[in-house]
Amino acid sequence: MERVDTLIVGAGQAGLAMSEHLRLNGVDHLILEKDRIAERWRSARWDSLVMNGPAWHDRFPSMEFSDSGPDDFPGKESVAAYFEEFSRQISAPIRCGVEVLSVARDDDSFAVQTSEGNLLAKNVVAATGPFQIPVIPPVVPEDENIHQIHSYHYHNPEQLPDGGVLVVGAGSSGSQIADELLRAGRDVYLSVGPHDRPPRSYRGKDFVWWLGKLGKWQMKTPPAGREHVTIAVSGAYGGKTIDFRKFAERGMNLVGMTQNFESGALTFAPDLAENIREGDANYLSLLAEADDFIEANELEMPEEPGAKTIAPEPDCMTNPILSLDINKAGIKSIIWATGYIQDFSWLKVDAFDVDGKPSHEKGVSSEPGVYFLGLPWLSMRGSSFIWGVWEDAKYLASHIAERPR
Ligand SMILES: Cc1cc2nc3c(=O)[nH]c(=O)nc-3n(C[C@H](O)[C@H](O)[C@H](O)COP(=O)(O)OP(=O)(O)OC[C@H]3O[C@@H](n4cnc5c(N)ncnc54)[C@H](O)[C@@H]3O)c2cc1C
């Protein structure tokens, strides 16, 4: 039977970062990928998607984007090509088109069943992604005469039937998709929940720079009460701050959290104004922290007083829509930008807590020899992002290298 020291499952950015750090530590390893390198950047993103962070930031430290300037927001194909090129550069030992079906303890190793046969591994790194299985809440029955998809399956406006669209969820995906549909001339409803919305840039620096300077990327856990708060940012159209008041000005219909569907009508929570105001407060608080930082460090950075102006409340905030007859409103499609769950059913080891969630310390699981990488908040806020996974992979590789052989 084939034996390998460390098996990496998944060849997205996490699997590749892990491969590079294992190589640097002299650890023999193999990556198995069920589809292609960076598959989710290729097929699980809409056509026009560009990165949320600029190219100087959203990359591995050892390689720049060859086809984008540092302040550009590379498109998804460019990101996939970047990872392909990286895997070539490091000669990553990858087998594509091989799915890992199960991993179970076998004495001091793990027995691995794959779609192409079995092998034994001393260590296993699950790098199967922070966003695996799209989740659509069971609000509108499937047999209603309405086209429903998850943002995972959204590609472009033309794919949707003619007519109005409700986008549920106003994180980065939902707000970017709603914006694209509005620009395509669709009648758009956007269901807005609690969110953070940092400025795209402030006083000459992108918000990703500010999050670094203010120590927010390195935060170990989400602030109390903000665990389920999504972040609305966009690199689209050259990179713009997401501003829901401006969306409303441009004709987007904003509603609160989507709650129920009965007799052809959707109901929305009366929380739109509160959600938008809290998002504004979050936006302003980042500006204030940035100002304090500039002052404390006596930095010369251009003032930007206009950035603090919040537009008046649009009608949708003062007279919220709480119920909507979808036929009368002409809504023909719903796009659920409502997040993902993870599936580790293939990992049959003692690495999960009572709720079935990965049980780990900075990715080192409770089952010796099993590691998680790329999960949100694995060790810090940046863990599921391109640059952050690099740091976590480095840590895990040194841990693996030190294990007794
Ligand atoms: C819409 C969207 C936009 C994003 N934009 C950015 C951004 O701009 N900047 C940024 O830093 N981050 C961004 N992210 C977050 C993050 O960078 C991506 O989710 C990224 O794809 C995560 O990389 P990963 O390697 O951890 O997982 P994935 O890219 O999900 O890769 C996991 C791989 O594992 C494979 N796999 C799964 N199960 C198995 C199995 N059993 N056997 C073999 N292979 C398996 C999958 O096929 C996949 O290729 C974005 C996320 C989303 C959803």
The ligand as an ORCA input file, in Angstrom:
! r2SCAN-3c Opt
* xyz 0 1
  C     -17.345     34.796     -2.948
  C     -16.062     34.710     -2.181
  C     -15.073     35.675     -2.384
  C     -13.866     35.626     -1.680
  N     -12.934     36.599     -1.906
  C     -11.768     36.562     -1.216
  C     -10.761     37.555     -1.448
  O     -10.941     38.458     -2.249
  N      -9.590     37.476     -0.757
  C      -9.358     36.466      0.135
  O      -8.265     36.422      0.725
  N     -10.306     35.538      0.394
  C     -11.487     35.556     -0.266
  N     -12.439     34.589     -0.015
  C     -12.216     33.643      1.093
  C     -11.243     32.487      0.765
  O     -10.040     33.029      0.287
  C     -11.814     31.519     -0.260
  O     -12.978     30.931      0.245
  C     -10.814     30.411     -0.663
  O     -11.359     29.663     -1.719
  C     -10.471     29.470      0.500
  O      -9.383     28.662      0.107
  P      -9.146     27.215      0.734
  O      -7.988     26.606      0.063
  O      -9.140     27.285      2.211
  O     -10.465     26.405      0.338
  P     -11.105     26.129     -1.093
  O     -10.720     27.125     -2.089
  O     -12.536     25.905     -0.827
  O     -10.379     24.777     -1.526
  C     -10.679     23.531     -0.956
  C     -10.395     22.473     -2.003
  O     -10.612     21.210     -1.404
  C     -11.177     20.334     -2.371
  N     -11.825     19.236     -1.651
  C     -12.887     19.324     -0.819
  N     -13.195     18.117     -0.314
  C     -12.300     17.227     -0.843
  C     -12.109     15.816     -0.703
  N     -12.878     15.066      0.117
  N     -11.107     15.240     -1.407
  C     -10.292     16.007     -2.213
  N     -10.448     17.330     -2.374
  C     -11.437     17.945     -1.691
  C     -12.132     21.250     -3.143
  O     -12.412     20.737     -4.437
  C     -11.344     22.557     -3.194
  O     -10.589     22.694     -4.381
  C     -13.638     34.604     -0.728
  C     -14.638     33.635     -0.531
  C     -15.827     33.680     -1.244
  C     -16.887     32.616     -0.995
*
